[in-house]
Amino acid sequence: MPSTCLPKQILYGQLKEEQRTQGGQKKRYKDNIKTHLRKCRFNLNSWEEVALNRNLWSRMVYEGTAQQEKDLYHATEEKRQQRKERSTTKMGPPTTTTRTTIHKCPHCNRTCKGSASTAT
């Protein structure tokens, strides 16, 4: 690809004079491409040579995206399991005991639900 082509200029261009904003930077197109290539488990050093062979490239893209979708599915299932485990440990097992103790107020002789409500 000649260096005058716009896609090549975008992928290989660098900032000359401008500085990036302070804090979180906006992702460039090039950064997004690299992120997706990493998620699909492509070698970032040799993906350009593989892309020249269209059949090999299309097979690698197909397999890489299928693997990425599997990884994403397993990650969401794992998070879901962790959420379920946290919610069951917070609440604890359900109790089936009934209250047999009756608490009465020492001042007015009213029946109260718990001993904390009788404290004055």
N, C-alpha and C positions, 0 to 999 in steps of 0.2 A: 504494500500500500504506500503510495507516495506521501511524503511528509506534508503536502499541501491539502490533503483531505481533511475535512472537518472532524470525523470521528477520531482520527489519529491525533489531531491537535488537542482534542478534548481529553483523550485517554492519557497522553504523555505530556500535557501542558503543566507548567509550574507557575506559581505566583512570582512575579518579578519585583514589582514595586509595592503592591498593596500588602497590608498585614491582615492576618485573620482577626476576627472579632474576639474580644476577651470573653472567657467563659466557654460554653459549649459551642463548637463550630458546627456550621451546617455541613452536611455531607455532600461532597462533590459526586458527580456521576462516576468518576473513577473509583472513589471510595466505595460506592454502592456495588460496583462491578466486582471489586476485590472481595467484599463481604459475601456476595452471592457465590463467588468461585470457591471461597473457603468453606462455606456451608455445603457445597456440592462436592467437597473433598478433591478439588482440582489442585494440581501443583502450580503455584503462582509463577514459578520460574519458566515453565515450559508449556503453558497453555496456548501460547501464540503459535508454536510449531504444530501442536495437535490440531488447532483450528484450521490450518491450511488443508488438512485432509478432511473433507466434508463428511465422509461416511464415518470415520473414526470420531470426529467431533460430535456428530449428531447422536451416535451411540453413547458417548461419554456424557453428554448433556442429559439424555434420557435416563441413564443409570444413576447419574448424580442427583437429579431432581427426585427420582423415586426413592433414593436413599435418604435425601433430605426430608421428604415427607414422612418416611418411616421414623426418622429420628424425632421429628416434631410431634408425631403421634405418640411415641413412647414418652417423650418429655411431658406432654400434657396429661397422659395417663398417670405418670408418676406424681405430678403435682396434685392431681385429683385424689390419688390415694393418700398423699400426705395431708391434704385438707380433711379428708374423711377421718383419718386417724386422730388428728388434732381435735376435731369436734367431738369424737366419742370419748377421748381422754378428759376433755374439759368437763363434760356433763357427767361422766362416770356411768356405771351400770344403773339401770332403772331399779328403784327400790319398790318393794311391794308391802312394806310394813305399814301398819296403821298406828296412829297415835292412841295410846291407851292412857297416858298420863294426862290428868286434867289439872290445869294451873288456875288457882283462884287468887284474885287480888286480895291482899291482907286488909285493905282499907274499905273496899266496897263490896266484897264477896262476889264480884263478877267472874265469869269463866273466861279465860284467855286462851288463845291458840298456842302460845309458846311461853317459855319461862322468861325470855328477854322482855316481853311486854309487861311483865309484872314488876320489873325493877323500877324503882322510883328515884 
